[in-house]
Amino acid sequence: MAVTIYDVAKLAGVGLGTVSRVLNNSQNVKNSTRLKVKEAIRQLDFIPDPIARSMILGKTSTIAVAVSYLTNPVTIEILRGIEAATRQRDYELLVYNLETEEQREDCLARLPMSRKVDGLLLVSVVPDERAIERLHKTNLPAVLVDSFNPGLTSVVVNNRDGVYRGTRHLLNLGHTRIGFINGKNPNNFGVEQFCDRLAGFRQAYAEAGLGLDDDLIETTGWERECGGFATARLLSLANPPTAILAASDLQAIGALEHCRALQMNVPNDISIMGFNGAKISEWLKLTTVQQPLFRLGEIGLNKLLEIIENPAKEVELVCLDTTLALRQTTTRPRLY
């Protein structure tokens, strides 16, 4: 005969409500009582029925995570943070990969109406106003991670300041002609990030009192191949840059590959710097602007759970700082 929640309550000497709160990871249980209930669960080898639990608690204990481009190293690191925080709170994750505008519209139209999940994390996905209105109407708690909208709690990094710091690093090394490879994502994914990063680049030049040659600015996709093509165009200029700052680590890796294919020494012939701080940049000894990607995921999940527990919670903007990871791909410009 299957073990039930009643058996757990009887063995632990507590009420059904207490067992339910322990199973739901509620904080309103004494630690001694929690340990007693968990020991009873262990002894009885009790496995909660997720469907029954959902009906009793009025929740699914499942969080939906909608991401743009699941293969992006940045997305993977943010997901690691989300998963780590989820594991501590006894929730399951349901991940949706949205690579096209049609996929995004379909997901954001169906998910709020389905009631299959308790909340939604949107990672590097920018919902339109219609989607946000639908979320509010259906009372589905949602948080943006790595993107911003004033209508939803958002967890972001300071993109403008990050690129400003990266540009200042190169300027302080003595580079005055810095190529900037900016990004553009299809379907407007991440468009605000790249606008902020370009603004940081321009700010650093302006504060240094240097004129900025717009030929040094390339706008392309965030992928590795795009970084290589942009680097080829920059190096073909009559007065090419002595350093390149890319708005993503993948673009910077493409720049590295192109320069090395030309037998150029990095950093002695040209300095190259990325932005993101994904694990691959560490392996390649790439100097980069480091985002706290894991923390973005952790904080995003915790903010969502706060809203689930308190639907009246005010909308927040959490903005995290970047740091410089100085490695082996930047140095002073060569003097001829």
C-alpha positions in Angstrom: 0.0 0.0 0.0 1.3 3.4 -1.0 2.7 5.7 1.8 0.6 8.9 2.1 1.1 12.3 3.7 -1.1 11.0 6.6 1.5 8.4 7.4 4.2 11.0 7.4 2.2 13.2 9.8 1.4 10.3 12.1 5.1 9.1 12.4 6.4 12.7 12.8 3.7 13.6 15.4 2.6 16.7 13.5 -0.4 17.9 11.6 -1.0 17.6 7.9 -0.5 21.3 7.5 3.0 21.1 8.9 4.0 18.3 6.6 2.6 20.3 3.7 4.6 23.3 4.7 7.8 21.2 4.9 7.1 19.7 1.5 6.5 23.2 0.1 9.8 24.5 1.6 8.0 27.1 3.7 10.0 29.1 6.1 7.2 29.1 8.8 8.3 25.8 10.3 10.7 25.3 13.3 14.0 23.7 12.4 13.5 20.9 14.9 10.0 20.1 13.5 11.3 20.3 9.9 14.0 17.7 10.7 11.4 15.5 12.4 9.2 15.5 9.3 12.2 14.9 6.9 13.3 12.0 9.0 9.8 10.5 8.8 9.8 11.0 5.0 13.2 9.2 4.9 12.0 6.3 7.0 8.8 5.8 5.1 10.5 6.4 1.7 7.7 8.8 1.0 7.6 10.3 -2.6 5.0 13.1 -3.0 2.6 12.8 -5.9 3.2 15.9 -7.9 -0.3 16.1 -9.3 -1.9 15.6 -6.0 0.5 18.1 -4.4 -0.4 20.6 -7.1 -4.1 20.2 -6.4 -3.7 20.6 -2.6 -1.3 23.5 -2.7 -2.8 25.3 -5.7 0.6 25.4 -7.4 2.7 23.3 -9.7 6.1 23.8 -8.2 7.4 24.4 -11.8 9.1 27.5 -13.2 9.2 28.2 -16.9 12.4 29.6 -18.3 12.2 31.1 -21.8 15.6 31.8 -23.3 16.8 33.2 -26.6 19.5 31.0 -28.1 20.0 28.1 -25.7 23.5 27.4 -27.3 24.8 30.9 -26.4 27.5 30.4 -23.6 26.0 33.4 -21.8 22.6 31.8 -21.6 24.2 28.5 -20.4 25.9 30.2 -17.5 22.8 32.1 -16.5 20.8 28.9 -16.6 23.4 27.3 -14.3 22.6 30.0 -11.7 18.9 29.5 -12.1 19.2 25.8 -11.7 21.4 26.1 -8.6 18.9 28.4 -6.9 15.9 26.2 -8.0 17.5 23.1 -6.5 17.6 24.8 -3.1 13.9 25.7 -3.3 12.4 22.4 -4.5 11.1 23.7 -7.8 11.3 22.1 -11.3 12.4 23.9 -14.4 10.7 23.9 -17.8 13.0 25.5 -20.5 11.7 27.0 -23.7 14.2 27.9 -26.5 13.0 30.9 -28.5 15.1 31.6 -31.5 12.5 33.3 -33.7 9.9 36.0 -33.3 7.2 33.4 -34.1 8.4 31.1 -31.3 8.5 34.0 -28.9 5.0 35.2 -29.7 3.6 31.7 -29.5 5.2 30.9 -26.2 4.2 34.2 -24.6 0.7 33.8 -25.9 0.1 30.2 -24.7 2.1 29.9 -21.5 0.2 32.5 -19.4 -3.1 30.9 -20.3 -2.0 27.3 -19.6 -1.4 27.6 -15.8 1.2 24.8 -16.2 3.7 26.8 -14.2 3.9 29.0 -11.1 6.1 31.7 -12.7 8.1 32.7 -15.8 11.7 33.8 -16.2 12.6 35.5 -19.5 16.3 35.3 -20.1 17.6 37.7 -22.8 14.1 37.8 -24.2 12.4 41.2 -24.6 8.6 40.8 -24.5 6.4 43.4 -26.3 3.8 45.4 -24.5 1.0 43.0 -25.6 2.8 40.1 -24.0 3.4 42.1 -20.8 -0.3 43.0 -20.7 -1.2 39.3 -21.0 1.1 38.4 -18.2 -0.5 41.0 -15.9 -4.1 39.9 -16.9 -3.4 36.3 -16.2 -1.5 37.1 -12.9 1.4 35.0 -14.0 4.5 36.2 -12.0 7.4 37.0 -14.4 10.9 38.4 -14.1 13.3 39.5 -16.9 16.9 38.4 -16.7 19.5 40.1 -18.9 16.8 42.4 -20.4 14.7 45.3 -19.1 11.1 46.5 -19.2 9.7 49.0 -16.7 6.5 46.9 -16.3 8.3 43.8 -14.9 11.0 43.2 -12.3 14.3 43.1 -14.2 17.8 41.8 -13.3 20.4 43.2 -15.6 24.1 44.2 -15.7 25.4 47.7 -16.3 26.2 47.3 -19.9 27.1 50.9 -20.5 29.6 51.0 -17.6 31.0 47.6 -18.6 32.0 48.7 -22.1 33.1 52.1 -20.7 35.5 50.3 -18.4 36.8 48.1 -21.2 37.4 51.0 -23.5 39.2 53.0 -20.7 41.4 50.0 -20.1 42.5 50.0 -23.8 42.9 53.8 -23.8 45.0 53.7 -20.7 47.3 51.2 -22.4 47.9 53.8 -25.1 45.5 52.7 -27.8 43.8 55.7 -29.5 42.3 53.8 -32.5 40.1 51.1 -31.1 37.7 49.1 -33.3 34.4 48.3 -31.6 32.4 45.3 -32.8 28.9 45.9 -31.6 26.0 43.4 -31.8 22.6 43.2 -33.3 20.4 40.2 -32.6 17.6 39.2 -35.0 14.0 39.9 -33.8 15.3 42.7 -31.5 16.5 40.3 -28.9 19.0 42.2 -26.7 18.8 45.4 -28.7 18.9 47.6 -25.6 22.1 45.9 -24.4 23.9 46.7 -27.5 22.7 50.3 -27.5 24.0 50.7 -24.0 27.3 49.1 -24.8 27.8 51.5 -27.8 27.0 54.4 -25.5 29.7 53.3 -23.1 32.2 53.1 -25.9 31.4 56.6 -27.1 31.4 58.0 -23.5 35.0 56.7 -22.9 36.2 58.4 -26.1 34.5 61.6 -25.3 35.9 61.8 -21.7 39.4 61.1 -23.1 39.0 64.1 -25.4 39.5 62.0 -28.5 37.6 62.2 -31.8 35.9 59.0 -32.7 36.2 57.7 -36.2 32.8 56.0 -36.9 34.6 53.7 -39.4 35.9 52.0 -36.3 32.4 50.9 -35.3 31.1 47.6 -36.8 27.6 46.4 -36.1 27.0 42.7 -36.7 25.6 39.5 -35.2 27.0 38.2 -31.9 28.3 34.9 -33.3 32.0 34.0 -33.7 31.9 34.1 -37.5 30.4 37.6 -37.4 33.3 38.8 -35.3 35.8 37.4 -37.8 34.1 39.2 -40.7 33.9 42.5 -38.8 37.6 42.2 -37.9 38.5 41.7 -41.6 36.7 45.0 -42.4 38.4 46.9 -39.6 41.8 45.6 -40.6 41.2 46.7 -44.3 40.9 50.4 -43.3 43.6 52.7 -44.5 44.3 53.4 -40.8 43.4 50.2 -39.0 42.8 49.9 -35.2 45.6 48.8 -32.8 43.0 47.2 -30.6 39.5 45.7 -30.9 36.8 45.6 -28.3 33.9 43.2 -29.1 30.4 43.4 -27.5 30.4 39.6 -27.0 33.1 37.0 -26.2 32.1 35.0 -29.3 32.7 38.0 -31.5 36.1 38.5 -29.8 37.0 34.8 -30.4 36.2 35.3 -34.1 38.5 38.3 -34.1 41.2 36.2 -32.5 40.8 33.5 -35.1 41.0 35.9 -38.0 44.1 37.7 -36.7 45.9 34.5 -36.1 45.0 33.2 -39.6 46.8 36.4 -40.8 49.9 35.4 -38.7 49.3 38.4 -36.5 50.5 38.1 -32.9 47.9 38.8 -30.3 48.4 41.0 -28.3 51.7 42.3 -29.6 50.4 43.2 -33.1 46.8 43.9 -32.0 45.0 43.8 -28.7 41.6 42.0 -28.5 39.0 42.3 -25.7 35.6 40.7 -25.3 32.5 41.2 -23.2 30.5 38.6 -21.2 33.0 36.5 -19.3 31.6 33.1 -20.4 33.8 30.1 -19.4 35.3 29.9 -22.9 36.9 33.3 -22.5 38.8 31.9 -19.4 40.1 28.9 -21.3 41.3 31.1 -24.2 43.0 33.6 -21.8 40.8 36.3 -23.4 40.8 39.7 -21.7 37.1 40.5 -21.2 34.5 42.5 -19.4 33.2 40.0 -16.9 29.4 39.8 -16.2 28.2 38.0 -13.1 26.3 35.6 -15.2 25.7 32.9 -12.5 24.5 35.6 -10.1 22.1 37.0 -12.7 20.4 33.6 -12.8 20.4 33.1 -9.0 19.0 36.5 -8.3 16.4 36.3 -11.1 15.0 33.0 -9.7 14.9 34.3 -6.2 13.1 37.5 -7.2 10.6 35.4 -9.1 9.9 33.3 -6.0 9.5 36.4 -3.9 6.8 37.5 -6.3 5.1 34.1 -6.3 5.0 34.3 -2.5 3.9 38.0 -2.5 2.0 38.9 -5.7 1.7 42.5 -4.5 5.4 43.0 -4.4 6.6 46.2 -6.2 8.4 46.0 -9.5 12.2 46.2 -9.0 15.2 46.9 -11.2 18.4 45.0 -10.0 21.5 46.2 -11.8 24.8 44.3 -11.2 28.3 45.7 -11.9 30.8 44.2 -14.2 34.5 43.6 -13.6 37.6 43.5 -15.8 39.2 40.1 -16.3 42.7 41.0 -17.5 44.3 38.1 -19.2 46.7 37.6 -22.2 45.1 39.4 -25.2 45.7 43.0 -24.4 48.9 45.1 -24.1 50.4 48.4 -25.1 50.3 49.2 -28.8 53.5 48.5 -30.8 55.6 51.6 -31.5 56.9 51.6 -35.1 
